[in-house]
Each structure stands twice: as C-alpha cells, then as structure tokens.
Amino acid sequence: MLTKVLLILLGTSLILPSRIEGPHVELEKGPSAHHDDVYGPKPQDPKKKLPSEEIKPAAIDIQHKLRKLPAATQILDSILNNYDYTLRPGIGEKPTVVTVELSVNTLGPISILDMEYSINITFCQTWYDERLHYNGSFESFVLNGNMVSQLWIPDTFFRNSKRTHVYAITMPNQMVHIHKDGKVLYTVRMTIDAGCSLHMLKFPMDSHTCPLSFSSFSYPENEMMYKWKDSELEINESNSWKLFQFDFTRVSNETKTISTIAGDFMVITLFFNVSRRFGFNAFQNYVPSSVTTIMSWISFWIKKDSAPARTSLGITSVLTMTTLGSHSWKNFPRVSYITALDFYITICFLFCFCALVEFAVLNFLIYNHTKPRASPRLRHPHIHARDLTPPHARAYQQQQDAFVCEFEDSEEESDEEEGPSCPARQSLHSSLTQCCGSCCRFCKYLCVVRSYEGSMWQQGRLFIHINRLDNYSRVIFPVTFFFFNVLYCLVCLNL
C-alpha cells in the first residue's frame, strides 16, 4: 500500500513541471514562427508598445474616415441639390472669366496633301462658380468624368478643327476639381485634326505657322472672357513628336475679338511654327535631278559619228527628268503657282533637252550644210559677143558647132584644214549682197558678221568652228549649271 502511494506522488511531481514549462515555450516560439508566415507589416516589439495600445488608434482612424464619407456625400448633395447647370455663373451680373491652360502632349504628323495637322493636348479651364461654395472640413473635391454632366462647363470649341476625338478608355479622360471657395478646374484630354494653310512657294525650304484657335460657341464677349494662366505655353518636348519632315521652332499666341451675326466673340489663337527639313527632299529630288543633268553631258565626249549612242543618252535623260517631275508632284497639293522644286526640275529638264538639241544642231551643220564635191560637168564656155573683136566674132560663130569640155569642181575645203578667216578674199555672190545685217557661209567656219556694205566684209567678225561645238558645250553647260545652283540657293534662302 505504501508503495502505491509513493509511485502516485512521483508521477504527479513529474507531470506538474511539464505543464508549467509548456506555455512559456509556446509563447517564445509562437511569435517568431508567425512572423515568417503572415503577410503584412511585422508587429512591433511588445516591450515598446502593448497590443491593446495599437488597436485603439487604428480603430479610431477607421471610425473617423467612415464618419467623413457621409459628410462628403452630404456636402455634394447640398451644393448640387438646387444647382442649375444650364445657367452660367454670374449670369446677369458680370461676365464669366475662364482661365485657360494648355499642355501639348504630341504634335504631328502634318499632312501636306490635306493641309492639316494633328495635335494631342490636355486642355484645362478654370473659373469661379459661387453656387459651388461650401463650408466643411474638405478643401476640395475631385470628381471623375461622370459628374461633368451635372455641372456647368464652358462651351469652348476649336474654330479650325476638322475632327476632334475625346478619349473614353478606360473611363472618360475628364476631371472636375471643385475647391472650397467655388473655384472649378475642368481638365480634358483630346486629339484635334486642325486645318493649316501651307504656302508652298519655297518648297522644300519652307516654314509654316499652324494655328489652333478656340472660343465660346454661344457666349459673346460681354458674357464670357478667356485669358491665359501663364504667358508661356507648356510643351512636353520629352514626348515623342510625330513631325517627321519638320522641326518645331517656337509657339506664340494671340487674343482678338471677331464680329459675327451672333455678336462679338473673344478668340484665342495659338501659332505653332515649324520648318521643313531639307535632307529628305535633297536625296529624293535634288540629287537625282542634278545627277541626271550631269549624265546628259556625257554625250559631248562621244564621237559625233555615233548618232545612236548620243541620241539614246539624250532621250533617256529627258525621260528621266520627266519621271522625276511627275514623282515630285504625286504627293503634292494642287496649287496654282510654281514652287522652288518645280523650278529646279524644270531647269534641269531644259539642260537635258538642250544637250540633246546640241547634237541635232551639230549633225545638221555637218551633214546638211557641207556641199559634197561635184562630179565633172560638160558645158560650153560662156563668152559674151560684145567682148569679141570682129575677126574673133566670125571665128566664134564658126566654133559654135564644136563641143568644148570644161571641168568645174566644187570649192569645198577639208574640215581638218585651218584657214585664217572666212573667204573674204573671194568674191561675194549676188545673193549674199542682198542680206540685211549679217552673212553666214558654211564652209570651214560659221561666220557671223555684224554688217557689211556691198561686197566688202567689215571687221568684228565672230568665228565659230563647227567641229568644236562639242568642246564649247563641255565648258558652257557645266559652268552655266554651277552658277544657276549658286543663284538658286541664294534666292531661295533669302525669300
């Protein structure tokens, strides 16, 4: 019996310490294990702050925010309850002043054929509406685009716009910011395709000014006025602009009043100044035109006897210039005046055409105005009877029946033979004496004289060697084309 009691006491002594140490071990290991498994901020050290002290402020903040939601709803309901969005602020008392601010997100592209450009902007308008004044702890309300229809918004429209797109993904890109004092800020993001009258006289070295004008559609100047918030326009140049062939130079604005049937309206206009880049048109038009013109001069170094080679080269150059001119007009507006590029291509076309005409003239002078050597001709000697004495006259009458042969050759000279001048030493034919001011005889030289009297040549003759016409063209054509390019650049840059 005593032995059983001792065993019971021994077992009780072993069980009690394990139960006492168990909770302490769990408290030490529990928090460290939960720190790794729970998502969120880690609990602070219990020594610094008790858990009960942390729960009380969090609960107070949540309850405070929950109490503000009904307050915000109550304020909005109170200001919109008797609000008439069809009437402008200050109607019948003073005009509504709308302060405008504009941010350009992207500019371009500029369409030359349609004479329009595209611009993406964030348009901000600010005005005061005393009906939206409220008292409360809120400094302002930020409302999304769904609330825009419940407020009065200025009826601003862009006068030179062709198409306007307002973004609505994922929500309408509109925002209304109502301040405590009744100040309203309305912001909208849109893309506008506006018309731009392009003056292409200096194309492709031209600069343009593309306007963007806006005003109120129904409120005249005595009811609504516009003004800029800042004198300088905000332009986000870090964004990718789609100007491609143009460079943006500067922007300016202008405020004016226009008179219409409905009244006098205040119009604000922005001017975006752009200048065209020359590189694209230089490689697409100027370089091919110049190379084709220079290529047509190769015929001056080809022998004049090679008519097929020179003719094919000249015709190919002319047709190439025609194709280049047609290509440059393909994507071009139908203007009624000639542009700088049209003038350049036309001059290059004339140079190619003159190179072809030069060979035609050379061929005509050589093969058509050079008389071939005549064959011997049989004729009776022509003797005047009055020049004969009576004894010789009778002898001449007796010889009439006799056949006399006399050889007569042409007076053609060799092309390679050099001579001092035109045949002034020869007697002039009667047909030459009937010319009126100048005489030309195609033998070895082409002679051009200012005037002559009777059959005597005067001084001051101009000698042009027919066979050297190609030599003259090798110098005249390149020099003339060079001076034309210099003059062309000077005139176009100073227009």
C-alpha positions as CSV (number, residue, x, y, z in Angstrom):
1,M,0.0,0.0,0.0
2,L,2.8,2.4,0.9
3,T,4.5,1.5,-2.3
4,K,1.5,2.6,-4.5
5,V,1.2,5.9,-2.7
6,L,4.9,6.7,-3.4
7,L,4.5,5.9,-7.1
8,I,1.5,8.2,-7.4
9,L,3.4,11.1,-5.7
10,L,6.4,10.5,-8.0
11,G,4.2,10.6,-11.2
12,T,2.5,13.8,-10.0
13,S,5.8,15.5,-9.4
14,L,6.9,14.7,-13.0
15,I,3.7,15.9,-14.7
16,L,3.4,19.3,-13.0
17,P,6.8,20.8,-14.2
18,S,6.0,19.9,-17.9
19,R,2.6,21.7,-17.7
20,I,4.2,24.7,-16.2
21,E,7.0,25.0,-18.8
22,G,4.8,24.3,-21.8
23,P,3.0,27.7,-22.1
24,H,6.3,29.5,-21.8
25,V,7.9,27.6,-24.7
26,E,4.9,28.2,-26.9
27,L,5.0,32.0,-26.2
28,E,8.7,32.1,-27.1
29,K,8.4,30.2,-30.3
30,G,5.0,31.3,-31.5
31,P,5.6,34.9,-32.5
32,S,8.8,34.1,-34.4
33,A,7.1,31.4,-36.4
34,H,4.2,33.7,-37.3
35,H,6.5,36.5,-38.5
36,D,7.6,34.4,-41.4
37,D,4.2,33.2,-42.5
38,V,1.9,36.2,-42.1
39,Y,1.7,38.8,-45.0
40,G,1.8,42.4,-43.9
41,P,3.7,44.7,-41.5
42,K,5.6,43.0,-38.7
43,P,4.4,43.6,-35.2
44,Q,6.4,45.9,-33.0
45,D,8.3,44.8,-30.0
46,P,5.9,44.2,-27.1
47,K,8.3,46.0,-24.8
48,K,7.8,49.2,-26.7
49,K,4.0,49.2,-27.2
50,L,1.3,46.9,-26.0
51,P,-1.1,45.4,-28.5
52,S,-4.0,47.0,-26.8
53,E,-2.5,50.4,-27.3
54,E,-2.0,49.7,-31.1
55,I,-5.6,48.6,-31.7
56,K,-7.2,51.7,-30.2
57,P,-5.7,54.4,-32.6
58,A,-6.4,52.2,-35.7
59,A,-10.0,51.8,-34.8
60,I,-10.3,55.5,-34.1
61,D,-8.9,56.4,-37.6
62,I,-11.3,54.0,-39.4
63,Q,-14.2,55.3,-37.5
64,H,-13.1,58.9,-38.4
65,K,-12.9,58.1,-42.1
66,L,-16.3,56.3,-42.0
67,R,-17.8,59.4,-40.5
68,K,-16.3,61.6,-43.3
69,L,-17.9,59.7,-46.1
70,P,-21.4,60.7,-45.2
71,A,-20.2,64.2,-44.7
72,A,-18.7,64.4,-48.2
73,T,-21.9,63.0,-49.7
74,Q,-23.9,65.4,-47.7
75,I,-21.8,68.4,-49.0
76,L,-22.2,67.3,-52.6
77,D,-25.9,66.8,-52.2
78,S,-26.2,70.2,-50.7
79,I,-24.4,72.1,-53.4
80,L,-25.9,70.1,-56.3
81,N,-29.4,70.0,-54.9
82,N,-30.6,73.4,-56.2
83,Y,-27.8,73.7,-58.9
84,D,-28.9,74.6,-62.4
85,Y,-26.1,73.5,-64.8
86,T,-27.8,75.2,-67.8
87,L,-27.0,78.7,-66.5
88,R,-23.5,80.2,-66.4
89,P,-22.1,81.6,-63.1
90,G,-22.8,85.3,-62.5
91,I,-25.5,85.5,-65.1
92,G,-27.0,89.0,-65.4
93,E,-24.3,90.5,-63.2
94,K,-20.8,90.1,-64.7
95,P,-19.1,88.1,-67.4
96,T,-17.6,84.7,-66.5
97,V,-13.8,84.7,-66.8
98,V,-12.3,81.4,-67.9
99,T,-8.6,80.9,-67.4
100,V,-7.1,78.6,-70.0
101,E,-4.0,76.4,-69.7
102,L,-2.9,74.0,-72.4
103,S,-0.3,71.2,-72.4
104,V,0.8,69.8,-75.7
105,N,1.4,66.0,-75.5
106,T,2.2,65.3,-79.1
107,L,2.3,67.4,-82.3
108,G,2.0,65.9,-85.7
109,P,2.0,64.5,-88.2
110,I,1.5,67.3,-90.7
111,S,-0.3,66.3,-93.9
112,I,0.8,68.4,-96.9
113,L,-1.8,66.9,-99.3
114,D,-4.8,67.6,-96.9
115,M,-3.2,70.7,-95.4
116,E,-3.9,69.7,-91.9
117,Y,-2.0,68.7,-88.8
118,S,-2.8,66.6,-85.7
119,I,-2.2,67.7,-82.1
120,N,-2.8,65.9,-78.8
121,I,-3.4,68.2,-75.8
122,T,-4.6,68.3,-72.2
123,F,-6.9,71.3,-72.1
124,C,-7.5,72.9,-68.7
125,Q,-10.2,75.6,-67.9
126,T,-10.6,77.3,-64.6
127,W,-13.4,79.6,-63.4
128,Y,-15.3,80.6,-60.3
129,D,-18.9,79.4,-59.6
130,E,-20.3,80.9,-56.4
131,R,-23.1,78.3,-56.3
132,L,-20.5,75.6,-55.6
133,H,-19.2,77.4,-52.5
134,Y,-19.4,75.2,-49.4
135,N,-18.4,75.1,-45.7
136,G,-16.7,72.0,-44.3
137,S,-13.5,70.3,-43.5
138,F,-12.8,69.3,-47.1
139,E,-10.6,71.7,-49.1
140,S,-11.6,70.3,-52.5
141,F,-13.4,67.5,-54.3
142,V,-12.0,65.6,-57.2
143,L,-14.8,64.2,-59.4
144,N,-14.5,61.9,-62.4
145,G,-16.0,62.4,-65.8
146,N,-19.4,61.0,-64.8
147,M,-20.1,64.2,-62.8
148,V,-19.3,66.6,-65.6
149,S,-22.9,66.4,-66.9
150,Q,-24.2,67.7,-63.6
151,L,-22.1,71.0,-63.7
152,W,-21.9,74.0,-65.9
153,I,-19.0,73.7,-68.3
154,P,-17.8,76.4,-70.8
155,D,-18.9,75.6,-74.3
156,T,-15.4,76.1,-75.7
157,F,-14.9,74.8,-79.3
158,F,-11.9,74.9,-81.7
159,R,-12.7,77.0,-84.6
160,N,-10.3,75.5,-87.2
161,S,-10.7,71.8,-86.2
162,K,-11.8,69.3,-88.7
163,R,-12.0,66.3,-86.4
164,T,-11.9,66.1,-82.6
165,H,-11.5,62.9,-80.5
166,V,-12.1,62.7,-76.7
167,Y,-10.7,59.6,-75.0
168,A,-13.0,57.3,-73.0
169,I,-10.8,54.3,-72.2
170,T,-11.0,53.0,-69.5
171,M,-13.0,55.9,-68.3
172,P,-13.7,59.3,-69.9
173,N,-10.5,61.3,-69.7
174,Q,-12.2,64.2,-67.9
175,M,-11.8,65.5,-64.4
176,V,-13.5,68.2,-62.3
177,H,-11.8,69.7,-59.3
178,I,-14.1,71.7,-57.0
179,H,-12.5,73.9,-54.4
180,K,-14.0,75.2,-51.2
181,D,-14.2,78.8,-52.4
182,G,-16.1,77.8,-55.5
183,K,-13.2,77.6,-57.9
184,V,-13.7,74.9,-60.6
185,L,-10.9,73.2,-62.6
186,Y,-12.0,71.2,-65.6
187,T,-9.5,69.1,-67.5
188,V,-10.0,67.0,-70.6
189,R,-7.6,65.1,-72.9
190,M,-8.3,65.2,-76.7
191,T,-6.8,64.9,-80.1
192,I,-7.6,67.5,-82.7
193,D,-7.1,67.5,-86.5
194,A,-6.9,71.1,-87.4
195,G,-6.5,72.9,-90.7
196,C,-3.3,74.6,-91.6
197,S,-2.9,76.7,-94.8
198,L,0.5,75.8,-96.2
199,H,2.2,78.2,-98.6
200,M,4.4,76.0,-100.7
201,L,6.2,78.7,-102.8
202,K,9.6,78.0,-101.2
203,F,9.1,74.2,-101.0
204,P,11.2,72.3,-99.9
205,M,12.9,75.1,-98.0
206,D,9.7,76.5,-96.5
207,S,8.5,77.3,-93.0
208,H,4.9,77.3,-91.8
209,T,2.7,78.6,-89.0
210,C,-0.1,76.2,-88.0
211,P,-2.9,77.9,-85.9
212,L,-5.1,76.5,-83.2
213,S,-7.9,78.9,-82.3
214,F,-10.7,78.4,-79.8
215,S,-13.6,80.5,-78.4
216,S,-17.0,80.2,-76.9
217,F,-19.7,78.9,-79.2
218,S,-22.7,80.7,-77.7
219,Y,-21.5,83.2,-75.2
220,P,-20.3,86.6,-76.6
221,E,-17.5,88.7,-75.1
222,N,-19.8,90.5,-72.7
223,E,-20.8,87.2,-71.1
224,M,-17.6,85.1,-71.2
225,M,-14.0,86.1,-71.4
226,Y,-10.8,84.0,-71.9
227,K,-7.4,84.6,-70.6
228,W,-4.1,82.7,-70.3
229,K,-2.9,81.4,-67.0
230,D,0.7,81.9,-68.0
231,S,2.3,83.8,-70.8
232,E,4.3,80.8,-71.9
233,L,2.8,77.6,-73.2
234,E,3.8,74.3,-71.6
235,I,5.2,71.9,-74.2
236,N,6.3,68.4,-73.3
237,E,9.3,68.1,-75.6
238,S,10.3,64.8,-73.8
239,N,7.4,63.1,-75.5
240,S,7.7,61.6,-79.0
241,W,6.5,64.1,-81.5
242,K,5.5,63.0,-85.0
243,L,6.7,65.9,-87.1
244,F,8.9,63.7,-89.3
245,Q,9.9,66.2,-92.1
246,F,9.6,69.2,-89.9
247,D,11.3,70.8,-86.9
248,F,9.4,72.7,-84.2
249,T,10.8,76.2,-83.7
250,R,8.5,78.1,-81.4
251,V,5.0,78.8,-80.3
252,S,3.1,82.1,-79.8
253,N,-0.4,83.2,-79.0
254,E,-2.8,86.0,-80.0
255,T,-6.1,87.2,-78.5
256,K,-8.5,89.1,-80.6
257,T,-12.3,89.8,-80.9
258,I,-14.2,88.8,-84.0
259,S,-17.6,90.1,-85.0
260,T,-20.3,87.7,-86.2
261,I,-24.1,87.7,-86.6
262,A,-24.5,86.4,-83.1
263,G,-22.2,89.0,-81.5
264,D,-18.6,89.8,-80.7
265,F,-16.6,86.7,-79.5
266,M,-13.2,86.6,-77.9
267,V,-10.9,84.2,-79.8
268,I,-7.5,82.9,-78.6
269,T,-5.2,81.5,-81.2
270,L,-2.0,79.5,-80.8
271,F,0.6,79.5,-83.6
272,F,2.9,76.6,-83.9
273,N,5.9,77.5,-86.1
274,V,7.7,74.6,-87.9
275,S,10.4,74.5,-90.6
276,R,10.9,71.7,-93.1
277,R,14.0,69.5,-93.0
278,F,15.9,69.6,-96.2
279,G,17.5,66.2,-96.1
280,F,14.6,64.1,-97.3
281,N,13.9,66.2,-100.4
282,A,17.6,66.6,-101.2
283,F,18.0,62.9,-101.6
284,Q,14.6,62.3,-103.2
285,N,14.6,65.2,-105.8
286,Y,17.7,67.4,-106.0
287,V,20.4,64.7,-106.1
288,P,18.6,62.6,-108.8
289,S,17.9,65.7,-110.9
290,S,21.4,67.0,-110.7
291,V,23.0,63.6,-111.5
292,T,20.6,63.1,-114.5
293,T,21.6,66.6,-115.8
294,I,25.3,65.9,-115.5
295,M,24.8,62.4,-117.1
296,S,23.4,64.1,-120.2
297,W,26.7,65.9,-120.7
298,I,28.5,62.6,-121.4
299,S,27.3,62.9,-125.0
300,F,29.7,65.8,-125.5
301,W,32.6,63.3,-125.2
302,I,31.1,60.8,-127.6
303,K,32.1,61.0,-131.2
304,K,29.7,62.9,-133.4
305,D,29.6,59.9,-135.8
306,S,28.0,57.7,-133.0
307,A,24.5,59.0,-133.5
308,P,22.6,56.1,-131.9
309,A,24.6,56.4,-128.6
310,R,24.3,60.2,-128.3
311,T,20.6,60.1,-129.3
312,S,19.7,57.4,-126.8
313,L,21.5,59.1,-124.0
314,G,19.8,62.4,-124.6
315,I,16.3,60.9,-124.8
316,T,16.9,58.8,-121.7
317,S,17.9,61.9,-119.8
318,V,14.9,63.8,-120.9
319,L,12.5,61.0,-120.0
320,T,14.2,60.5,-116.6
321,M,13.7,64.2,-115.8
322,T,10.0,63.9,-116.8
323,T,9.6,60.9,-114.4
324,L,11.3,62.8,-111.5
325,G,9.0,65.8,-112.1
326,S,5.9,63.6,-112.1
327,H,7.0,61.8,-108.9
328,S,7.6,65.1,-107.1
329,W,4.0,66.2,-107.9
330,K,2.4,62.9,-106.9
331,N,2.0,63.6,-103.2
332,F,1.7,67.4,-103.5
333,P,-1.3,69.7,-103.2
334,R,-2.8,71.1,-106.4
335,V,-1.6,74.7,-106.0
336,S,-1.8,77.2,-108.8
337,Y,1.7,78.5,-108.5
338,I,5.1,77.1,-109.3
339,T,7.3,76.0,-106.3
340,A,11.0,76.2,-105.9
341,L,11.4,72.5,-106.5
342,D,9.3,72.7,-109.7
343,F,11.5,75.5,-111.0
344,Y,14.7,73.5,-110.3
345,I,13.4,70.4,-112.0
346,T,12.2,72.4,-115.0
347,I,15.7,74.0,-115.4
348,C,17.3,70.6,-115.2
349,F,14.9,69.3,-117.8
350,L,15.9,72.2,-120.1
351,F,19.6,71.4,-119.6
352,C,19.0,67.8,-120.7
353,F,16.9,68.9,-123.6
354,C,19.5,71.4,-124.8
355,A,22.2,68.7,-124.6
356,L,20.0,66.6,-127.0
357,V,19.4,69.6,-129.3
358,E,23.1,70.4,-129.4
359,F,23.8,67.1,-131.1
360,A,20.9,67.7,-133.5
361,V,22.4,71.1,-134.4
362,L,25.9,69.7,-134.8
363,N,24.6,66.9,-137.0
364,F,22.6,69.3,-139.1
365,L,25.5,71.7,-139.7
366,I,28.0,69.0,-140.6
367,Y,25.9,66.7,-142.9
368,N,23.4,69.1,-144.4
369,H,25.3,72.3,-145.0
370,T,28.5,70.8,-146.3
371,K,28.3,70.5,-150.1
372,P,29.8,67.3,-151.5
373,R,32.5,67.5,-154.2
374,A,30.7,67.8,-157.5
375,S,31.4,65.5,-160.5
376,P,32.9,67.0,-163.7
377,R,30.4,68.8,-165.8
378,L,30.4,69.4,-169.5
379,R,29.4,72.9,-170.7
380,H,30.0,75.4,-173.4
381,P,32.2,78.2,-172.5
382,H,30.1,81.3,-171.9
383,I,31.6,84.2,-174.0
384,H,29.9,87.5,-174.5
385,A,29.8,88.6,-178.1
386,R,30.4,92.2,-177.2
387,D,33.8,91.3,-175.8
388,L,35.0,90.0,-179.1
389,T,36.5,91.9,-182.0
390,P,35.0,91.5,-185.4
391,P,37.7,89.0,-186.6
392,H,37.3,87.0,-183.4
393,A,33.5,87.2,-183.7
394,R,33.5,85.4,-187.0
395,A,35.8,82.7,-185.6
396,Y,33.4,82.3,-182.7
397,Q,30.5,81.8,-184.9
398,Q,32.4,79.1,-186.7
399,Q,33.1,77.3,-183.4
400,Q,29.5,77.2,-182.2
401,D,29.1,73.8,-183.6
402,A,32.2,72.5,-181.9
403,F,31.8,70.7,-178.5
404,V,34.1,72.0,-175.7
405,C,34.6,70.1,-172.4
406,E,35.5,72.1,-169.2
407,F,35.8,70.6,-165.8
408,E,34.3,72.5,-162.8
409,D,34.8,71.3,-159.2
410,S,33.1,72.5,-156.0
411,E,35.0,74.7,-153.7
412,E,34.6,72.5,-150.7
413,E,37.5,72.6,-148.2
414,S,38.6,69.9,-145.8
415,D,37.3,70.1,-142.3
416,E,40.7,69.5,-140.9
417,E,42.3,72.3,-142.8
418,E,42.9,75.5,-141.0
419,G,42.3,78.9,-142.6
420,P,42.9,82.5,-141.4
421,S,39.3,83.6,-141.8
422,C,36.1,83.4,-143.8
423,P,36.5,83.7,-147.6
424,A,36.6,87.5,-147.6
425,R,39.3,87.1,-150.3
426,Q,36.7,85.5,-152.6
427,S,34.2,87.5,-154.5
428,L,30.7,87.6,-152.9
429,H,27.8,86.1,-154.8
430,S,25.0,88.4,-155.6
431,S,22.7,86.5,-153.2
432,L,25.0,87.4,-150.3
433,T,24.8,91.1,-151.1
434,Q,21.0,91.0,-150.6
435,C,21.2,90.0,-146.9
436,C,20.1,92.6,-144.3
437,G,22.6,92.9,-141.5
438,S,24.6,89.6,-141.3
439,C,26.1,86.9,-143.5
440,C,26.6,83.2,-142.9
441,R,28.6,80.9,-145.1
442,F,29.0,77.3,-144.0
443,C,32.4,76.2,-145.2
444,K,35.1,75.6,-142.7
445,Y,33.8,78.2,-140.3
446,L,30.4,79.5,-139.3
447,C,30.9,83.2,-139.9
448,V,28.7,85.8,-138.2
449,V,29.2,89.4,-139.0
450,R,27.5,92.5,-137.7
451,S,27.0,94.3,-141.1
452,Y,28.6,94.8,-144.4
453,E,28.4,97.2,-147.3
454,G,28.4,96.0,-150.9
455,S,30.8,93.1,-151.3
456,M,33.4,94.1,-148.7
457,W,33.5,92.4,-145.2
458,Q,33.9,94.6,-142.2
459,Q,35.9,94.0,-139.1
460,G,34.4,92.4,-135.9
461,R,33.6,89.0,-137.3
462,L,32.7,86.1,-134.9
463,F,34.1,82.8,-135.9
464,I,32.6,79.6,-134.6
465,H,34.2,76.3,-135.6
466,I,31.5,73.7,-136.3
467,N,33.7,70.7,-135.3
468,R,34.5,72.4,-132.0
469,L,30.9,72.8,-130.9
470,D,31.2,69.8,-128.5
471,N,34.3,71.5,-127.0
472,Y,32.3,74.7,-126.4
473,S,29.5,72.7,-124.8
474,R,31.8,70.9,-122.4
475,V,32.6,74.2,-120.8
476,I,29.4,76.2,-121.3
477,F,27.0,73.6,-119.8
478,P,28.8,72.9,-116.5
479,V,29.7,76.5,-115.8
480,T,26.1,77.7,-116.5
481,F,24.7,74.9,-114.3
482,F,27.0,75.8,-111.5
483,F,26.1,79.5,-111.5
484,F,22.5,78.5,-111.7
485,N,22.7,76.4,-108.5
486,V,24.5,79.2,-106.6
487,L,21.9,81.8,-107.6
488,Y,19.1,79.3,-106.8
489,C,20.3,78.8,-103.3
490,L,20.8,82.5,-102.6
491,V,17.3,83.4,-103.8
492,C,15.5,80.6,-102.0
493,L,17.2,81.2,-98.7
494,N,16.5,85.0,-98.8
495,L,12.9,84.9,-99.9
